[in-house]
Amino acid sequence: MNEDTKLVERAAKAGFTLIEIIIAIAIVGIMAAVAVPSINKYISRARITACRQLIQTAHQATVTYSLDHSGKVPDSQDAWVTALTGGDEPEIEGGADALNDPWGNPLRYEKMGRGNRFKITSDGPDMESGTDDDLTNVAERR
């Protein structure tokens, strides 16, 4: 046998067989199938946490706005968005989109009664109003 033939035989033995490659791909696929649901669960939790923080930020910005305006809070959703994101010195930077929850829907604002009480709500992960997963700055009485 000459040198070239020996090199070719060694190279052929050093590679992976088709069966070995298929088994490796199957193992990676199984690992991905197990990991993806866990990752999705953590992403969902992170969005809920981010939404709670956004609601808290919007709540604080509304309180700051009311302190600058004789204790009055905006009367409507549109007035609230303008009050927090408009003007020369907005309470929240980024325009109206800054008041969108992590699912891309705008937070809802509602003035409660005649005083300075207000409610900020996100429809939550299911994006439907009035369900158990809604997030808000007001503790619900049951």
matplotlib code that plots the C-alpha trace (Angstrom):
import matplotlib.pyplot as plt

x = [0.0, 1.3, 1.0, -1.9, -4.1, -3.4, -4.4, -7.6, -8.5, -7.7, -9.8, -12.7, -12.5, -12.2, -15.6, -19.1, -21.5, -25.0, -26.5, -24.3, -25.4, -29.1, -28.8, -27.0, -29.8, -32.5, -30.8, -30.6, -34.3, -35.4, -33.5, -35.0, -38.5, -37.9, -36.3, -38.8, -41.8, -39.6, -38.3, -41.8, -42.9, -40.0, -40.8, -44.4, -43.4, -41.0, -43.8, -46.1, -43.3, -42.6, -46.3, -46.6, -43.6, -45.0, -48.3, -46.4, -44.4, -47.6, -49.2, -46.3, -46.3, -50.0, -49.5, -46.7, -48.9, -51.7, -49.3, -48.3, -52.0, -53.6, -54.3, -56.4, -56.0, -56.9, -60.6, -60.3, -58.0, -56.9, -56.3, -54.2, -52.1, -51.5, -50.8, -48.2, -46.5, -47.1, -45.9, -42.5, -41.6, -43.5, -43.8, -43.0, -40.7, -41.4, -44.9, -48.1, -46.3, -44.5, -47.9, -48.3, -48.1, -45.6, -48.3, -48.5, -51.9, -52.3, -52.9, -56.4, -56.9, -60.1, -60.8, -62.7, -65.3, -64.9, -61.6, -58.2, -58.6, -57.8, -57.3, -54.7, -55.3, -53.7, -55.7, -52.8, -51.5, -54.9, -55.5, -59.2, -60.7, -62.4, -60.6, -58.6, -55.2, -55.9, -53.2, -54.1, -52.8, -56.0, -56.7, -60.1, -62.6, -64.4]
y = [0.0, 3.4, 6.5, 8.0, 4.9, 4.9, 8.5, 7.9, 4.9, 6.8, 9.8, 7.4, 5.9, 9.3, 10.6, 10.0, 7.4, 8.4, 6.5, 8.4, 11.7, 10.8, 9.7, 13.0, 15.0, 13.0, 13.6, 17.4, 17.3, 15.6, 18.1, 21.0, 19.5, 19.4, 22.8, 24.9, 24.6, 25.6, 28.6, 29.7, 29.5, 31.8, 34.2, 34.3, 35.1, 37.8, 39.5, 39.5, 41.0, 43.6, 44.5, 44.9, 47.2, 49.2, 49.6, 50.7, 53.2, 54.6, 54.8, 56.8, 59.0, 59.7, 60.6, 62.9, 64.5, 65.0, 66.7, 69.1, 69.8, 70.6, 66.9, 66.3, 63.2, 63.0, 62.4, 60.0, 57.5, 60.0, 62.8, 60.3, 59.3, 62.9, 63.9, 61.2, 61.2, 64.6, 68.1, 69.5, 67.4, 64.1, 62.0, 58.9, 59.0, 57.2, 58.4, 56.5, 53.2, 53.5, 52.7, 49.4, 46.2, 43.4, 41.8, 45.0, 46.3, 49.7, 50.0, 51.1, 54.0, 54.8, 57.6, 56.3, 58.6, 62.3, 62.3, 61.5, 57.7, 55.9, 52.4, 51.2, 47.8, 45.4, 42.6, 40.2, 37.2, 36.2, 39.8, 39.6, 42.2, 41.0, 37.7, 36.3, 37.1, 40.9, 43.0, 46.3, 48.8, 48.5, 45.6, 44.1, 43.6, 40.3]
z = [0.0, -0.8, 1.4, -0.5, 0.0, 3.7, 4.0, 2.2, 4.4, 7.6, 6.5, 5.7, 9.2, 10.9, 9.7, 11.1, 9.6, 8.5, 11.4, 13.9, 12.4, 12.5, 16.2, 17.1, 15.3, 17.1, 20.5, 19.8, 18.7, 21.9, 24.0, 22.1, 22.6, 26.3, 26.6, 24.5, 26.9, 29.8, 27.9, 27.0, 30.6, 31.6, 28.8, 29.9, 33.5, 32.3, 30.3, 33.4, 35.5, 32.9, 32.7, 36.4, 36.3, 33.5, 35.4, 38.4, 36.4, 34.7, 38.2, 39.6, 36.5, 36.9, 40.6, 39.6, 37.0, 39.6, 42.0, 39.2, 38.5, 41.9, 42.7, 39.5, 37.4, 33.7, 33.0, 30.0, 28.3, 25.6, 28.2, 30.3, 27.3, 26.3, 29.9, 30.4, 27.0, 25.4, 26.1, 26.5, 29.6, 29.3, 32.5, 30.3, 27.3, 24.1, 23.1, 23.3, 22.5, 25.8, 27.4, 25.5, 27.6, 26.6, 24.4, 22.3, 23.6, 25.2, 28.9, 29.8, 32.1, 34.0, 36.4, 39.4, 40.9, 41.5, 43.4, 42.2, 42.2, 39.0, 37.6, 35.1, 33.5, 31.1, 29.6, 30.4, 28.4, 27.0, 25.8, 26.8, 29.2, 32.4, 32.8, 35.7, 34.2, 33.9, 35.6, 37.4, 39.9, 42.0, 44.4, 43.5, 46.2, 46.1]

ax = plt.figure().add_subplot(projection="3d")
ax.plot(x, y, z, "-o")
ax.set_aspect("equal")
plt.show()
